[in-house]
Amino acid sequence: MASLRKDYNTARIYLQRSLAIDEKHAPETLAVAGDLERLGRLETDSGGDLAKAEELLRHALRIFEMQAPESLEAAEIQRDLGEVASRRGRLPEALAFHRRSLELQHKGAPGSTGEAEALYFLATAEHRGGRSRDATRDFCAAVNVLDRQRGRVGDTQEARTFFEASLGEYYYSCLDGLAQQGRPDEAFHILERGRARSFLNLLAERDLR
């Protein structure tokens, strides 16, 4: 909750306490790895020490690779390490992490939101590295995966609003890439598909007789 409020100092204190307790009672377990990952992600999200973030995430990954190498949690750590490597300007390493994350997500939860996120982060790294065509391909692939998740979103308005906001970012990245590459017909098709989906959602929420 502190992290969501962007109170990163408080969040760091809680996570460090959690890590200390887990290391005392269950050293080198997945619980410890989870604490390490959350601390590493916090450093990344808060604009903190990327070297420290990488150290924490690599430690977490070592534990997962020994105990649950094919897990979705391992995929998320690979994704986090890819983001850190990308921000530090190490593109080949970043792409390797993101591709491994995508491989694990596709194997463990094909067609899931996790797979869409893996594609999105891979595309972001490709975009940073000047690989615009690859980035657009993967941004649009993420849209295709996430778009199919609409029917599985929770019933609450909050859940739908959060999902639609996330999907909007994916659509924008895909559309922008297509437009930059001079592919207006494809961009228009994606735009119309998004509008159609939104209209269908509106109809589904109303009692039309």
Disulfide bonds with the S-S distance in Angstrom:
Cys140-Cys174 2.01
